Amino acid sequence: DYDTEIYLQVPRSEAERVRKEIERTRHELRAEIAAIWRSAEPAHFQEPRFETLTARLEAMLRERFNRSGRQGVEKVVVVSGAGLRLGR
């Protein structure tokens, strides 16, 4: 079991739209993320920065949020069990 947080970097002009879409499709997103996790190879969880999982999540989230020429997701960061809290 991995205690994991996923952060999205989005342009300020798109932040509200992406936030509303996340709220509206919260359960769908959880299911898609869970499917990515369940289909991962054990080695993917040993990568220092979860490069493979991050790339898969980023592709899925860009497909969902970067539509009609809008740049909804610029970057995805996966943080797992680090126990460090930076910022707020």
ChimeraX commands (.cxc) that place a marker at each C-alpha (Angstrom):
marker #1 position 0.00,0.00,0.00 radius 0.5
marker #1 position 1.43,3.37,-1.04 radius 0.5
marker #1 position 0.30,6.60,0.63 radius 0.5
marker #1 position 0.48,8.80,-2.46 radius 0.5
marker #1 position -0.39,12.34,-3.47 radius 0.5
marker #1 position -0.66,13.56,-7.06 radius 0.5
marker #1 position -0.10,17.23,-7.84 radius 0.5
marker #1 position -0.98,18.93,-11.11 radius 0.5
marker #1 position 0.76,22.02,-12.39 radius 0.5
marker #1 position -1.70,24.02,-14.50 radius 0.5
marker #1 position -1.67,27.52,-15.96 radius 0.5
marker #1 position -3.30,30.05,-13.64 radius 0.5
marker #1 position -5.87,30.82,-16.35 radius 0.5
marker #1 position -6.98,27.17,-16.41 radius 0.5
marker #1 position -6.83,26.40,-12.67 radius 0.5
marker #1 position -10.51,26.98,-11.90 radius 0.5
marker #1 position -11.69,24.95,-14.90 radius 0.5
marker #1 position -9.42,22.02,-13.99 radius 0.5
marker #1 position -10.43,22.19,-10.32 radius 0.5
marker #1 position -14.13,22.04,-11.24 radius 0.5
marker #1 position -13.54,19.15,-13.63 radius 0.5
marker #1 position -11.64,17.24,-10.93 radius 0.5
marker #1 position -14.52,17.77,-8.49 radius 0.5
marker #1 position -17.09,16.75,-11.10 radius 0.5
marker #1 position -15.27,13.56,-12.15 radius 0.5
marker #1 position -13.58,12.67,-8.84 radius 0.5
marker #1 position -14.75,9.03,-8.83 radius 0.5
marker #1 position -13.82,8.45,-12.48 radius 0.5
marker #1 position -10.35,9.87,-11.84 radius 0.5
marker #1 position -9.87,7.67,-8.77 radius 0.5
marker #1 position -10.83,4.60,-10.82 radius 0.5
marker #1 position -8.44,5.51,-13.65 radius 0.5
marker #1 position -5.59,6.19,-11.22 radius 0.5
marker #1 position -6.27,2.92,-9.39 radius 0.5
marker #1 position -6.17,1.04,-12.71 radius 0.5
marker #1 position -2.78,2.58,-13.51 radius 0.5
marker #1 position -1.49,1.57,-10.06 radius 0.5
marker #1 position -2.84,-1.99,-10.28 radius 0.5
marker #1 position -1.36,-2.55,-13.74 radius 0.5
marker #1 position 2.11,-1.27,-12.77 radius 0.5
marker #1 position 5.10,-3.57,-12.64 radius 0.5
marker #1 position 6.77,-3.99,-9.21 radius 0.5
marker #1 position 9.88,-2.26,-10.58 radius 0.5
marker #1 position 7.85,0.91,-11.25 radius 0.5
marker #1 position 7.41,1.38,-7.50 radius 0.5
marker #1 position 11.18,1.17,-6.99 radius 0.5
marker #1 position 11.97,4.08,-9.31 radius 0.5
marker #1 position 13.29,7.07,-7.33 radius 0.5
marker #1 position 10.81,9.52,-8.88 radius 0.5
marker #1 position 8.16,7.06,-10.10 radius 0.5
marker #1 position 9.05,8.07,-13.66 radius 0.5
marker #1 position 6.96,5.37,-15.37 radius 0.5
marker #1 position 3.87,5.90,-13.21 radius 0.5
marker #1 position 4.18,9.67,-13.50 radius 0.5
marker #1 position 4.38,9.43,-17.31 radius 0.5
marker #1 position 1.28,7.22,-17.41 radius 0.5
marker #1 position -0.66,9.53,-15.09 radius 0.5
marker #1 position 0.47,12.61,-17.02 radius 0.5
marker #1 position -0.69,11.08,-20.32 radius 0.5
marker #1 position -4.10,10.19,-18.88 radius 0.5
marker #1 position -4.59,13.60,-17.25 radius 0.5
marker #1 position -3.44,15.54,-20.31 radius 0.5
marker #1 position -5.87,13.56,-22.46 radius 0.5
marker #1 position -8.65,14.48,-20.05 radius 0.5
marker #1 position -7.82,18.16,-19.43 radius 0.5
marker #1 position -5.90,19.39,-22.49 radius 0.5
marker #1 position -8.73,19.64,-24.99 radius 0.5
marker #1 position -9.83,22.15,-27.59 radius 0.5
marker #1 position -6.37,23.71,-27.70 radius 0.5
marker #1 position -6.39,24.41,-23.94 radius 0.5
marker #1 position -3.28,23.64,-21.90 radius 0.5
marker #1 position -4.90,22.25,-18.74 radius 0.5
marker #1 position -2.06,20.12,-17.36 radius 0.5
marker #1 position 1.56,21.19,-17.72 radius 0.5
marker #1 position 3.18,18.77,-15.29 radius 0.5
marker #1 position 2.31,15.95,-12.89 radius 0.5
marker #1 position 4.25,15.28,-9.69 radius 0.5
marker #1 position 3.78,12.06,-7.70 radius 0.5
marker #1 position 4.78,12.11,-4.03 radius 0.5
marker #1 position 4.65,8.82,-2.17 radius 0.5
marker #1 position 5.15,8.29,1.53 radius 0.5
marker #1 position 7.93,10.84,1.91 radius 0.5
marker #1 position 6.53,12.23,5.15 radius 0.5
marker #1 position 7.80,15.70,4.26 radius 0.5
marker #1 position 5.49,18.69,3.99 radius 0.5
marker #1 position 6.81,21.72,2.14 radius 0.5
marker #1 position 4.87,24.95,1.74 radius 0.5
marker #1 position 1.35,25.13,3.13 radius 0.5
marker link #1:1,2 radius 0.2
marker link #1:2,3 radius 0.2
marker link #1:3,4 radius 0.2
marker link #1:4,5 radius 0.2
marker link #1:5,6 radius 0.2
marker link #1:6,7 radius 0.2
marker link #1:7,8 radius 0.2
marker link #1:8,9 radius 0.2
marker link #1:9,10 radius 0.2
marker link #1:10,11 radius 0.2
marker link #1:11,12 radius 0.2
marker link #1:12,13 radius 0.2
marker link #1:13,14 radius 0.2
marker link #1:14,15 radius 0.2
marker link #1:15,16 radius 0.2
marker link #1:16,17 radius 0.2
marker link #1:17,18 radius 0.2
marker link #1:18,19 radius 0.2
marker link #1:19,20 radius 0.2
marker link #1:20,21 radius 0.2
marker link #1:21,22 radius 0.2
marker link #1:22,23 radius 0.2
marker link #1:23,24 radius 0.2
marker link #1:24,25 radius 0.2
marker link #1:25,26 radius 0.2
marker link #1:26,27 radius 0.2
marker link #1:27,28 radius 0.2
marker link #1:28,29 radius 0.2
marker link #1:29,30 radius 0.2
marker link #1:30,31 radius 0.2
marker link #1:31,32 radius 0.2
marker link #1:32,33 radius 0.2
marker link #1:33,34 radius 0.2
marker link #1:34,35 radius 0.2
marker link #1:35,36 radius 0.2
marker link #1:36,37 radius 0.2
marker link #1:37,38 radius 0.2
marker link #1:38,39 radius 0.2
marker link #1:39,40 radius 0.2
marker link #1:40,41 radius 0.2
marker link #1:41,42 radius 0.2
marker link #1:42,43 radius 0.2
marker link #1:43,44 radius 0.2
marker link #1:44,45 radius 0.2
marker link #1:45,46 radius 0.2
marker link #1:46,47 radius 0.2
marker link #1:47,48 radius 0.2
marker link #1:48,49 radius 0.2
marker link #1:49,50 radius 0.2
marker link #1:50,51 radius 0.2
marker link #1:51,52 radius 0.2
marker link #1:52,53 radius 0.2
marker link #1:53,54 radius 0.2
marker link #1:54,55 radius 0.2
marker link #1:55,56 radius 0.2
marker link #1:56,57 radius 0.2
marker link #1:57,58 radius 0.2
marker link #1:58,59 radius 0.2
marker link #1:59,60 radius 0.2
marker link #1:60,61 radius 0.2
marker link #1:61,62 radius 0.2
marker link #1:62,63 radius 0.2
marker link #1:63,64 radius 0.2
marker link #1:64,65 radius 0.2
marker link #1:65,66 radius 0.2
marker link #1:66,67 radius 0.2
marker link #1:67,68 radius 0.2
marker link #1:68,69 radius 0.2
marker link #1:69,70 radius 0.2
marker link #1:70,71 radius 0.2
marker link #1:71,72 radius 0.2
marker link #1:72,73 radius 0.2
marker link #1:73,74 radius 0.2
marker link #1:74,75 radius 0.2
marker link #1:75,76 radius 0.2
marker link #1:76,77 radius 0.2
marker link #1:77,78 radius 0.2
marker link #1:78,79 radius 0.2
marker link #1:79,80 radius 0.2
marker link #1:80,81 radius 0.2
marker link #1:81,82 radius 0.2
marker link #1:82,83 radius 0.2
marker link #1:83,84 radius 0.2
marker link #1:84,85 radius 0.2
marker link #1:85,86 radius 0.2
marker link #1:86,87 radius 0.2
marker link #1:87,88 radius 0.2
view
